[in-house]
Amino acid sequence: MSNGNIYANINEKKLGNIKSTTLKEAIAKEIAQKGAWFRIRKNLIPCKSCIYNSYCPPVSNFEYVLHKNNLCNIDINRETHEN
């Protein structure tokens, strides 16, 4: 940010400030907190039970703010073998 704050995602807690935090410290903090870098579809409900989760784009800011990870149109409850 223009004030020097470091974020992995603007919706998450800041990782530090560029004036007092090294890049190595900011990365270590993000990994330790398991923050935005770990918010991938294969780890999120309901996406982790969807067979298409690896084809979807990363979780968007809209999904984060709405607390709804599946803004897609795929019905994961539908049976996969239809006759």
C-alpha positions as CSV (number, residue, x, y, z in Angstrom):
1,M,0.0,0.0,0.0
2,S,1.1,3.6,-0.3
3,N,1.7,3.8,3.4
4,G,4.1,0.9,3.3
5,N,1.7,-1.8,4.7
6,I,2.2,-5.3,3.3
7,Y,-0.8,-7.5,2.6
8,A,-1.1,-10.9,0.8
9,N,-4.7,-10.0,0.2
10,I,-6.3,-6.6,1.1
11,N,-9.1,-8.5,2.9
12,E,-6.7,-10.1,5.3
13,K,-4.6,-8.8,8.2
14,K,-1.5,-6.8,7.3
15,L,1.7,-8.8,7.3
16,G,3.9,-5.8,8.3
17,N,5.2,-2.6,7.0
18,I,7.9,-2.3,4.4
19,K,9.8,0.2,6.6
20,S,10.1,-2.3,9.5
21,T,9.4,-5.7,8.0
22,T,11.6,-7.6,5.6
23,L,10.1,-9.4,2.6
24,K,11.4,-12.7,4.2
25,E,9.5,-11.9,7.5
26,A,6.3,-11.0,5.6
27,I,6.4,-14.3,3.6
28,A,7.1,-16.3,6.8
29,K,4.2,-14.6,8.6
30,E,1.8,-15.4,5.7
31,I,2.9,-19.1,5.7
32,A,2.6,-19.3,9.5
33,Q,-0.8,-17.8,9.5
34,K,-2.0,-19.9,6.6
35,G,-3.6,-16.8,5.2
36,A,-4.7,-15.9,1.7
37,W,-2.1,-18.0,-0.1
38,F,-3.8,-21.1,1.4
39,R,-7.3,-20.1,0.5
40,I,-7.6,-22.4,-2.5
41,R,-10.7,-24.2,-3.7
42,K,-9.5,-27.7,-2.9
43,N,-9.4,-26.6,0.8
44,L,-12.7,-24.8,1.0
45,I,-16.2,-26.0,1.6
46,P,-18.2,-26.7,-0.6
47,C,-15.6,-26.6,-3.4
48,K,-13.4,-29.3,-2.0
49,S,-16.1,-31.9,-2.8
50,C,-16.5,-30.7,-6.3
51,I,-14.6,-32.6,-9.0
52,Y,-14.1,-29.4,-11.0
53,N,-12.4,-27.4,-8.2
54,S,-9.0,-27.5,-9.9
55,Y,-10.4,-25.8,-13.0
56,C,-12.0,-22.9,-11.1
57,P,-10.2,-19.5,-10.8
58,P,-8.9,-18.4,-7.3
59,V,-11.4,-17.3,-4.7
60,S,-12.5,-13.8,-5.7
61,N,-12.9,-10.7,-3.4
62,F,-16.7,-11.0,-4.0
63,E,-16.7,-14.5,-2.7
64,Y,-14.6,-13.5,0.3
65,V,-16.8,-10.6,1.2
66,L,-20.0,-12.6,0.8
67,H,-18.6,-15.6,2.7
68,K,-19.8,-17.8,-0.2
69,N,-17.1,-19.7,-2.0
70,N,-19.2,-21.2,-4.7
71,L,-20.5,-18.5,-7.0
72,C,-20.3,-21.0,-9.9
73,N,-23.2,-22.7,-11.6
74,I,-22.2,-26.3,-10.9
75,D,-24.6,-28.3,-8.7
76,I,-22.2,-30.5,-6.8
77,N,-25.1,-32.4,-5.2
78,R,-26.3,-33.7,-8.6
79,E,-25.5,-37.3,-9.3
80,T,-22.6,-37.7,-11.7
81,H,-24.0,-40.7,-13.5
82,E,-27.2,-39.8,-15.1
83,N,-29.0,-42.3,-17.3
